[in-house]
Amino acid sequence: MPHDQTRSPAPPTADRRAYPFIDAIRGVASLVILAHHLVSYVPGADATLAAVPVIHHIVWWYGGLAAQVFLVISGFVGGVSLARATPEAADLGRLLLVRYLRLALPAVATLLFAIGLYAIVPPSWAAFPLFDEITAPGVLAHVAFLQDVLGYPSLLAGFWYLSIDWQCNAVMCLLIIVQDAILRRLPGLSRSAPSRFVRGLAVIGLPMLVALLSLFLWNGAVAHETYATYFFGIVFLGTLAGLAVAGRIQPVIFWAYVAAVAVAAGAAVVQSRPHLVVAVVAGVAIYLLARQQPSAASRADSLPLLGWLGRISYALFLVHYPTIWAVTSVARGVGGDAATASWPSLVAAVAASLMAAVLLHRLVEVPTLALVGRLKLRQSGAVSLAR
């Protein structure tokens, strides 16, 4: 943002607490991912759930794509934050530490939980492999979010997201800081531009350039799958939605980028990679819902269950996989292979996952949020780019 607007307050609607539907979307996405892993990993679960063929087909083929929704939401919350203040170079280290702690402390607790379950459940009972390979260097690489970069097999399903989320936040911070430095040296780009549209492009021009490179050059390239370059264009879609809703850029800039994502999505579909389609649908839906405030907020408040799921969604995202493994493995050990994919076993796996998520949220995530909140208060007005 221009230097003279760095500390200006955001409009009232820029407060992310004004968007409770975000929690509802998070809750639904986390349940879809849980169902996808249930169908994908538990032997025979696909046949059991085939009793509802439409749901089974969607969950089996497309459930994993719900992770793209989390990326768009991360960008949206970051855009709302950017509408309030621009991160400064002096705060970069603390910003990245805050985001790391937010992601890592619950993740490390989940790793310890999974390793404990692995030690308790007899190997002969295992319904499916929990770990491909577990080593001390591999665990440390996961703690540092470097497992994929260093070539260690992922210990738990979904942990790839943690590394990508942190990387995308780091890239966004750096790009916004560099962009702000350019605007300070060339203030005419943002202050004296002939229109709000041009001024808006000046504010987000550098991140948009990288996002377009991500969409059309790096996304889909196998060499980039473990890096932010692959996913940055998706996160940036959410960021523009947040900035547009907060009134910091014109909506036409958001819609122009949506068109670019749609073009890239068409190419991705041809290559049997529909993840960009999910991202653009999520980005547009979030933008339109946010524009309907406060009516969208009141509708979301009428669905407290989804709000509750949203609050524990990160914990559920982390802990459901080892919990599913433990419950279905115990079912197999006690009742044999047929019991592994029975309806009682699958229902018990979902219920246990929800209970484990509640415990992880209350015992680890809530204290982590309190710690992160105290660190944010020391940032002298700089903000974190994501929840």
C-alpha positions in Angstrom: 0.0 0.0 0.0 1.2 3.6 -0.4 3.3 4.8 2.5 0.8 7.4 3.6 -1.9 4.7 3.9 0.1 2.2 5.8 -1.4 2.8 9.2 -4.9 3.9 8.0 -7.8 2.0 9.6 -9.7 -0.4 7.4 -13.4 0.1 6.8 -15.6 -1.6 9.4 -16.4 -4.4 7.0 -12.7 -5.3 6.8 -12.8 -6.9 10.2 -12.7 -10.7 9.4 -15.0 -11.3 12.4 -17.7 -9.8 10.2 -17.4 -12.9 7.9 -18.7 -15.8 10.0 -19.5 -17.7 6.8 -15.8 -18.3 6.4 -16.0 -20.7 9.4 -18.9 -22.5 7.8 -16.9 -23.0 4.6 -13.9 -24.2 6.5 -16.1 -26.7 8.4 -17.6 -28.1 5.2 -14.2 -28.4 3.5 -12.7 -30.2 6.5 -15.5 -32.7 6.5 -15.1 -33.3 2.8 -11.4 -34.0 3.2 -12.1 -36.3 6.1 -14.6 -38.3 4.0 -12.2 -38.3 1.1 -9.4 -39.9 3.2 -11.9 -42.3 4.7 -12.9 -43.6 1.2 -9.3 -43.5 -0.1 -7.4 -45.2 2.7 -9.7 -47.6 4.6 -9.9 -50.9 2.7 -13.5 -51.6 1.6 -14.8 -48.2 2.7 -15.4 -47.2 -0.9 -17.7 -50.2 -1.4 -19.6 -49.4 1.8 -20.1 -45.8 0.9 -21.1 -46.7 -2.7 -24.6 -47.2 -1.2 -24.9 -43.4 -1.9 -23.4 -43.4 -5.4 -23.5 -39.6 -6.1 -21.8 -38.6 -2.8 -19.4 -41.5 -3.2 -18.3 -40.5 -6.7 -17.8 -36.8 -5.7 -15.9 -37.6 -2.5 -13.7 -40.3 -4.2 -12.7 -38.3 -7.2 -12.8 -34.7 -6.0 -12.8 -34.6 -2.2 -9.1 -33.9 -1.9 -9.5 -30.7 -3.9 -11.2 -29.1 -0.9 -7.6 -28.2 0.2 -7.7 -25.5 -2.5 -10.6 -23.9 -0.6 -8.4 -23.5 2.4 -5.7 -21.8 0.3 -8.3 -19.3 -1.1 -9.6 -18.6 2.5 -6.0 -18.1 3.7 -5.6 -15.5 0.9 -8.9 -13.8 1.7 -8.1 -13.3 5.4 -4.7 -12.0 4.3 -6.4 -9.5 2.0 -8.6 -8.3 4.7 -5.6 -7.8 6.9 -3.7 -6.0 4.2 -6.6 -3.6 3.9 -5.6 -2.4 7.4 -1.8 -2.2 7.3 1.1 -3.1 5.1 3.8 -5.4 6.7 7.1 -3.7 7.1 10.6 -5.2 6.6 11.4 -4.8 10.3 8.4 -7.0 11.2 9.1 -9.7 8.6 10.8 -12.2 11.0 8.0 -11.9 13.6 5.3 -12.2 10.9 6.8 -15.4 9.7 7.3 -16.7 13.2 3.7 -16.0 14.1 2.4 -17.9 11.1 4.9 -20.8 11.7 3.8 -21.1 15.3 0.1 -21.0 14.3 0.6 -23.9 11.9 3.4 -25.8 13.6 2.4 -26.2 17.3 -0.9 -28.1 16.5 0.9 -30.0 13.8 3.7 -31.2 16.1 1.1 -32.2 18.7 -0.6 -34.2 16.0 2.6 -35.9 15.0 3.2 -36.9 18.6 -0.4 -38.2 18.9 0.1 -40.3 15.7 3.4 -41.7 16.8 1.8 -42.6 20.1 -1.1 -44.4 18.4 1.4 -46.2 16.1 3.2 -47.5 19.2 0.1 -48.7 20.9 -1.9 -50.4 18.1 -0.4 -53.9 17.3 1.1 -53.9 13.8 -1.0 -57.0 12.8 -4.2 -55.0 13.4 -3.3 -52.1 11.0 -6.1 -51.5 8.5 -3.7 -49.7 6.2 -0.1 -48.3 6.7 0.0 -45.2 8.9 3.5 -44.2 8.0 5.4 -45.1 4.9 8.6 -44.6 6.8 9.3 -42.9 10.1 12.8 -41.6 11.0 14.1 -39.0 13.3 15.4 -36.8 10.4 12.0 -37.2 8.7 10.2 -36.0 11.8 12.5 -33.0 12.2 11.9 -32.1 8.5 8.2 -32.2 9.1 8.6 -29.9 12.1 10.4 -27.5 9.9 7.9 -27.8 7.1 10.7 -29.1 4.8 9.7 -32.7 4.4 8.7 -32.4 0.7 11.6 -30.0 -0.1 14.1 -32.4 1.4 12.5 -35.5 -0.2 11.2 -37.2 3.0 7.9 -39.1 2.5 5.0 -37.3 4.1 4.2 -38.9 7.5 0.5 -37.9 7.5 -2.0 -37.1 4.8 -2.5 -33.4 4.3 0.8 -32.2 5.9 1.9 -30.9 2.5 -0.5 -28.1 3.0 1.4 -26.7 6.0 4.6 -26.2 4.1 2.7 -24.6 1.2 0.7 -22.3 3.4 3.7 -21.0 5.2 5.7 -20.6 2.0 2.8 -18.6 0.4 2.6 -16.3 3.4 6.4 -15.7 3.3 6.3 -15.0 -0.5 3.3 -12.6 0.0 5.0 -10.8 2.8 8.2 -10.3 0.8 6.3 -9.2 -2.3 4.2 -6.7 -0.4 7.2 -5.3 1.4 9.1 -4.9 -1.9 6.0 -3.4 -3.6 5.7 -0.9 -0.7 9.4 0.0 -1.0 8.9 0.7 -4.7 5.9 3.0 -4.0 7.8 4.9 -1.4 10.5 5.7 -4.0 8.0 6.3 -6.8 5.0 7.8 -5.0 3.5 9.1 -8.2 2.6 5.5 -9.2 0.0 5.4 -6.5 -0.8 9.0 -5.5 -0.9 10.8 -8.9 -2.1 8.0 -11.1 -5.0 9.1 -13.4 -7.6 6.7 -12.0 -8.3 4.4 -9.0 -7.9 1.5 -11.3 -4.3 2.4 -12.1 -3.6 3.2 -8.5 -5.0 -0.2 -7.5 -2.8 -2.0 -10.0 0.2 -0.1 -8.7 -0.5 -1.3 -5.2 -0.7 -5.0 -6.0 1.2 -5.1 -9.3 4.2 -7.1 -8.2 2.3 -9.8 -6.4 -0.1 -10.0 -9.4 2.8 -10.5 -11.7 4.1 -13.4 -9.6 0.6 -14.8 -9.3 0.1 -14.8 -13.1 3.5 -16.6 -13.5 2.2 -19.1 -11.0 -1.0 -19.7 -12.9 0.4 -20.0 -16.4 4.0 -21.1 -16.0 4.6 -22.9 -12.7 1.2 -24.4 -11.8 1.2 -27.9 -13.3 4.9 -28.2 -13.4 6.0 -31.2 -11.3 9.2 -29.5 -10.2 7.1 -26.8 -8.5 4.6 -28.9 -6.7 6.5 -28.7 -3.3 6.9 -24.9 -3.5 4.7 -21.8 -3.2 5.2 -21.0 -6.8 2.8 -23.8 -7.7 0.0 -22.5 -5.5 0.6 -18.8 -5.1 -1.9 -17.9 -7.9 -4.6 -19.6 -5.9 -3.8 -17.8 -2.6 -3.6 -14.5 -4.5 -7.1 -15.0 -5.8 -8.4 -14.9 -2.2 -6.1 -12.0 -1.4 -7.7 -9.9 -4.1 -11.2 -10.9 -3.0 -10.4 -9.6 0.5 -8.8 -6.3 -0.8 -11.8 -5.7 -3.1 -14.4 -6.3 -0.4 -12.5 -4.0 1.9 -12.5 -1.3 -0.7 -8.7 -1.1 -1.2 -8.8 -2.1 -4.9 -11.6 -1.7 -7.4 -13.7 -4.9 -8.0 -12.8 -4.8 -11.7 -9.2 -5.8 -10.8 -10.6 -8.8 -8.9 -12.8 -9.8 -11.8 -10.0 -9.4 -14.3 -7.9 -11.8 -12.3 -10.8 -14.2 -11.9 -10.9 -14.2 -15.7 -7.2 -15.1 -15.8 -7.7 -17.9 -13.3 -10.7 -19.2 -15.4 -8.5 -19.3 -18.5 -5.8 -21.2 -16.6 -8.4 -23.5 -15.1 -9.6 -24.4 -18.6 -6.1 -25.4 -19.5 -5.8 -27.4 -16.3 -9.0 -29.3 -16.9 -7.7 -30.4 -20.3 -4.7 -31.8 -18.4 -7.0 -33.5 -15.9 -6.2 -31.1 -13.1 -9.4 -29.5 -11.9 -8.0 -27.9 -8.8 -8.0 -24.4 -10.4 -11.7 -24.8 -11.1 -12.4 -25.4 -7.4 -10.2 -22.4 -6.5 -12.0 -20.0 -8.8 -15.5 -21.2 -7.7 -14.4 -20.8 -4.1 -12.9 -17.3 -4.7 -16.0 -16.0 -6.5 -18.3 -17.5 -3.9 -16.4 -16.0 -1.0 -16.3 -12.6 -2.7 -20.0 -12.6 -3.4 -20.9 -13.7 0.1 -18.7 -11.1 1.6 -20.3 -8.4 -0.5 -23.7 -9.4 1.0 -22.8 -8.4 4.5 -24.5 -8.4 6.9 -27.1 -10.7 5.4 -24.6 -13.4 4.8 -23.4 -13.1 8.3 -26.8 -13.5 9.8 -27.4 -16.6 7.6 -24.1 -18.1 8.8 -25.0 -17.3 12.4 -28.1 -19.4 11.9 -25.9 -22.5 11.3 -24.0 -22.8 14.6 -22.9 -26.4 13.8 -21.0 -25.3 10.7 -19.5 -22.4 12.7 -18.4 -24.9 15.4 -16.9 -27.2 12.7 -15.1 -24.2 11.2 -13.5 -23.3 14.6 -12.1 -26.8 14.9 -11.5 -27.3 11.2 -7.7 -26.9 11.3 -7.5 -29.4 14.2 -9.8 -31.8 12.3 -7.7 -31.4 9.2 -4.6 -32.4 11.1 -5.9 -35.1 13.4 -8.5 -37.1 11.4 -6.1 -39.3 9.5 -4.3 -40.9 12.4 -7.6 -41.2 14.2 -9.2 -43.0 11.3 -6.3 -45.3 11.2 -6.5 -46.1 14.9 -10.2 -46.7 15.0 -10.4 -48.9 11.8 -7.3 -50.8 12.9 -8.8 -51.6 16.3 -12.0 -52.7 14.5 -10.0 -55.0 12.3 -8.0 -56.4 15.2 -11.2 -57.1 17.2 -13.7 -58.0 14.4 -11.6 -59.0 11.4 -11.3 -57.5 7.9 -15.1 -57.3 7.5 -15.4 -55.0 10.5 -12.9 -52.5 9.2 -15.2 -51.0 6.6 -18.5 -51.7 8.4 -20.8 -48.7 9.0 -20.3 -48.8 12.8 -16.5 -48.7 12.3 -16.7 -45.8 9.8 -19.2 -43.8 12.0 -16.9 -44.4 15.0 -13.9 -43.2 13.0 -15.7 -39.9 12.2 -17.0 -39.4 15.7 -13.5 -40.1 17.2 -12.0 -37.7 14.7 -14.3 -35.0 15.8 -13.6 -35.7 19.5 -9.8 -35.7 18.9 -10.2 -32.4 17.0 -12.0 -30.8 19.9 -9.3 -31.9 22.3 -6.5 -30.7 20.0 -8.3 -27.4 19.5 -8.8 -26.8 23.2 -5.5 -28.1 24.5 -3.2 -26.9 21.8 -4.7 -24.6 19.3 -6.5 -22.2 21.7 -3.2 -21.7 23.7 -1.4 -21.3 20.4 -3.8 -18.6 19.3 -3.3 -16.8 22.6 0.5 -16.9 22.1 0.1 -15.7 18.5 -2.2 -12.9 19.7 0.4 -11.6 22.2 3.1 -11.7 19.5 0.9 -9.8 17.1 0.3 -7.0 19.7 4.0 -6.4 19.6 4.1 -5.8 15.9 3.5 -2.1 16.1 0.6 -2.2 13.6 2.0 -4.7 11.2 -0.4 -7.6 10.5 -0.2 -11.3 9.8 -1.3 -12.2 6.3 -3.4 -15.2 7.3 -5.4 -16.7 10.1 
